[in-house]
Amino acid sequence: MQATDTPFSDDFMLLQEAVIEAGNMALDRFERGDTKAWEKTPGHPVTNADLEANRIIKRHLTGNRPDYGWLSEETALSRETHLSDVVWCVDPIDGTRAFMGGEPYWAIAGALVRDGRAVCGVVHAPALGETYAAERGKGAWLNGQRLLTSSCDEETGCKMIASESMLTHPAWRVPWPEMKLARPKPNATLLRMCWVATGEWDATLALWRKSDWDLAAGTVIVEEAGGVASTHLGESFRFNRSEPAQRSLIAAGKRLHPLLVERVKGVRLPDPNWTVRPYDRANDTEQMKMADTPDTKQLLHLVIGGELKDVRGIEFEDLSKLDFVGAFPSYKAAYDAWKNAAQRTVDHAEMRYFILHAHRLLDPETGSHHHV
């Protein structure tokens, strides 16, 4: 156990016990090759180990803290959780594809979120023999050793964990400088963040939607190691909003982080909660989402996607290759379809999906315009 001037809280100790217990189970299955998987949604595999880890952690945490909310990748969202000020936020296995493929780069993770902020977190990678942990005001630790992010203060030559195809895409008006890239990079976002916390890597960047359970534990670990974790606009993460997701991720040391934000802030990525115009910086106030407004008549919403010419714009590379997901009578139905499609584009920042709301239809035969 880490040695700090102030003892860890009971909540932290409870979380660490639950995560390690689930990790022991998952490691046993991993070593036996018990990694059979199926798709819970297109492009999102799940294994028996994911579900069993979810059960172990939920039983341990909610059994001891019945008043806390529960937010997990493998559990349906609930209104009770959204209304809770204190919430467990859990990813039973981050890096399921690595787990399935016999690679060690996966982890069991959990965080405690209080008033939208992660206050403690544990990321346990049993196949690597690594346990990362942090609590506000008590530092970040790896197997009992204190962590500190790097002091790198320039992009050139920095050690980056990110999609190489994104960084080398020709749409960048100013090409990225030479950097040392992680090859291969771990699929698990939380491991990428933890590697930044160690100082061995300077930054990680993801210009696409990330769920709260992909980020919460890593955020407190990076920040307690002296770094910064935010959206690509520099927004601090607020967890357990109506839609438990963030628009993007930058995690880096304090000197490098603002340089990365300055470089990528022109990339237009929607806030999953639509609190303001989708590409603006968000504030702390949640306004009514379109999905919450009543549908008084049939509307026309089209969900389409394709490869963009420029990751910072909305011009498609080839209109003949657009992916037409479908037409939907309400924003909520269209949003659900958009979310499923958008989640398939992980590590392909240039591939984007949109909701097109048709306001007016033209009848070429009569020349009439019909408002919808």
N, C-alpha and C positions, 0 to 999 in steps of 0.2 A: 504494500500500500504506500501511496505517495506520502511524503512528510511535508506538511504545511504548518504555518504558524497557527492557523485557525482550523479546527477539525471540520471535515466535510459534514454536510447536513445529512439527516436521516433519509431525506428524499433521494439524495445522490447515492447513498449506500444501497438503498433499496433498488434503484435503477441499475446500478452496476451489477448487483447480484442477479437480477432478472436477465440482463443482457448476456452475462457470462454463462448462466445456466442454458439459455437458448443456444449460445455458441457451442457449448459442449455437445448438445444434441446434433446440431448441424454438421459439426466436424466429424462426428461418428458416421453420419449418413454419407458425407463427402468421401471419407476414406474407404467406405464400403462400395462406393459407386452408385449409391441410391439417390440418383439425381434425375429421375424421370420427370418430364415436364409436359405441360399442355398450355395452351393460350387462354388466358382469362378474357382478354380482348385482343384483337388483331395486333401483332407485334409486341405483345406484353406477356412473356412466359411466366409461369408460376410452377413451383415444385411442392411436393409434400413437405419438404423442409421449411419452405416459406410459411406454410399454413401452421405447421407444428410450432415453429418459433413464435409466430403470432399468438398462438394459444398459451404457450408457456409464459411469455412476457405479460400478456393481458391478465392472466390468472394471478401472477405474482404482484403486479402493480395495482390493478383495480381491487384485488382482494384486500390489500393493505391500505389503499387510499380510495375508498368507494366514492368520495365526493369529487375526485378529479375527473376531468374529461378524458376521452380516449380517441386519439387520431392516429390511424395506421394505414399503410398502403393496402393491407389485406383485410380491412374492415370497412363496411359501408359507412358513409358519412352520416352523422346524426345532428339534428338541430340542438340537442342537449349539449353536445360537444362544442358547437359553435358559440353557444351562449355561456360556456364555462370560462372563467377567468384563469383557471389553472388546468393545464392539459398535458397528458403524456403524448408525445409525438414519436412514433416508432416506425422504423423500416426493418421488418423482420429479416430480410436478406437484401442488402444493397449490392448489386452485382450478380444477379441471378444467372445471367448468361455465362459468366466466369465459373460460377458454381456448377452449372450444367456441363461445362466444357472441361472440367477437371483442373481449372486454373485457380491459383490461391487468392486471386485479387477480389475477394468478396468480404462482406462484413455484416455483423448484426449491430444495429444502432438504435439508440433511444435518446430522447431529450425531454426535459421538463420545461414547458412553456408557461410563463406567467405574464398576463396582460400583454400578450403578443410577442414577448421577448424570450428567447431561450436562456434559461438561468443555469442549467447544467446539462451535460451530455456525455455519452459514452459511445465509442465506436470500437467494436471488438472484432478483430480479424484473426480468428483462431488458426487458420491455415498458414498464416504468416507469423504467428506467435506475437501479435501486436495488439495492445489494448490502449487506446487513446481516451483520455478523460479530462474533463474540466468542469469547474464550477465558478460562478462569478466571484471575483475577488480572491480566488485561491489558485490561480494559475492553470496552465494546461500541461498534461503529463503523458508520457509514453512509457509504459512499463516501469513507472516510478521515477523516471528522469524528466526534469523540467524542460519544457519546449519553448523555443523562441523563433519567431519568423525571421527571415533574412533581412539584411539591411540594404539589399540591392536598390539602386536609385536610378537605373536607366533601363530602357527596353532592350537596347543592343546587348547581346550576349546573355540576357537573362534566361533562366531555366523555366520553361513554360509547359504546363500540362493542358493541352487543348487540341481540338480537331485540326489536323494539319491541312485538310482540304478547305476548311474555313479560312485559315490564316493565309493560304496561298491563292485564294480565289481572286481572279483578275478584276473583280468589281471594286476592290479597295482602291480608292483614289491615291492614297499614299501607301505604298507597299510596306508590309511589316519588315522590320530589320532582321538581321540574322539572329536567331535565338537557338538555344538548345532545347529541343522538343522531346517529350517523353515518348519513346518508341519501344514497345507498345505502351499505350496509356491505359490505366485501369478503367474498366467500364463503370466502376462504382464512384459516383460523385463524392461521396463522403470520404473515401480513401484519398481522392485527389486533394480535398481540402485538408485532410490530416497531414499529407505529405508537405503541403505548404506550411502548415504549423510547425513542422520539424525544422524548417529553414533549409532543407536539402533541395527543395524546389521553391522558386520565387513566386510563382503565381499559377492559378488555374482560371480558365475562362470558358464560359458556356453561353452562347448567344441564342438560347432557346428556353422555353418554359421549364421550370423545375418545381416539383412538388415540395411541400413543406418538409416531409419526412426525408427528402433528399438533402436537406440543407440545415435543419435545426441543430442537430448535434454538432455538425462540422462548424457551424457559425460560432458557437460559444467556444469551441476548441481553438479556432483561428484567432478569435478576438482575445482570449485569455493568453495566447502565445504572443500577443503584441501586434497582430495583424488586423486587417479589415476585410469583412465579407459583406457584399452588397450586390444590388442589381448593377447592370452595366451603366446606369445613369447615376450611380453613386447613392441610390436610395437604400436606407437601412431596411432590413427585412422585418416585416410584421407578420407573425405566424398566426394561424387559426382564424383567418378571415373567412368570408362567405365561401370563397373558392380557395382551398388550402394550397396555393401555388404562387410562385414568383415569376417575373418575366424573364429573368436571366441570372447569371452569377459571375462576379469577379471576386476572387479571394487572393490576397497578396499582402506583403509587408506594407507598412504605412508609407514608405517612401515611393514605392513603385505603384501602389494602387491608384493615386490620382492621375498618373501618367496614362495608365490603361483606360481609365474612365474618359479622359480627354480624347483618346484615340477612337474609342468605339461608341461614344455617346450619340453619334449621328445615326446609328442603326435603329430603325423603327421596329420596336417590338411591343406588342400590346400587354397592358397590365391584365392578368387573368381575371381580376375583379372588376374591371371597367369602372373604376371609381371616378375617373375623369376621362377626358378624351384619351383614347387608347395609347397614344404615343407620348403623352405628357408625363411629367414627374407626378407621382402620386403623393397625396398627403395622408394624414391619419384618419380622415373622416370618410366613412363609407356611405355613399349616396345610394339611392335605389338603383339596382341593376336592371337592365332591359328585361332580363329573364323574370324579374319579379313583378313587372307591370302586366295588368290583365290584357288579354287578347280579346278585343271587341269584335273583330272580324278576321276573315282569312287574309293573311299577308303573304308575301312571296319572298322567301329567303333562299338564296342559292349558296351552296358551299362548294368552293372550287380551290384548286391548288396547282402549283407548278414551280419550276425552277426560276428564280429571279436573276435578272442581269446584274443587279447591284443589291447586295444584302441590306443596303441602307434605303432602298427605294421599293417601288411596287410595280416595276415593269417586268413582265415575264420574258424569259429567254425565247420561248417558242410557243405561240398560242395554240398551235396544232397539237401540242402534247399536254394540254391542261388536263388535270384529273378532275372530272365532275363527280362530286360525292353525292349530290342530290338536291332536290327542291323541297322546302319545308314550310309549313303554314304558320309557324310561330318562331320567335327568336330563340326560345328555350330549346325547341327541337333542333333548330339549326346549330345552336351552341353545342349541344351534346354531340352532334355529328362532327362538328369542327374539332372539338376536343379530342375525339377518338382519332381523327385523321392527323391532327397536329402532333400527337404523341408518337406517331410512327416516324417522325422526321428527326429524331434524336441524332446528333452528330452530323446533320446535313442542314446547316444554317441557311443555305441558299434555297432550300425547298420549303415553301411556305404555303399555308392554307388560309383562306379568307371567307368571311360571310358577306355576300353581296345582297343588299336589301334593294329590291326593285321598287321604285316609287311610281313609275309610269310605264305602261305598256302601249306600244304603237301597233295598230292594225294596218299593215301596208295596203290591204285591199280597199279599205274605206278611208284611210288617212286619219282615222280617229285616234285620239289619245285617251287612255283609260288610267286614271289614278288609282293606285293600290296602297 
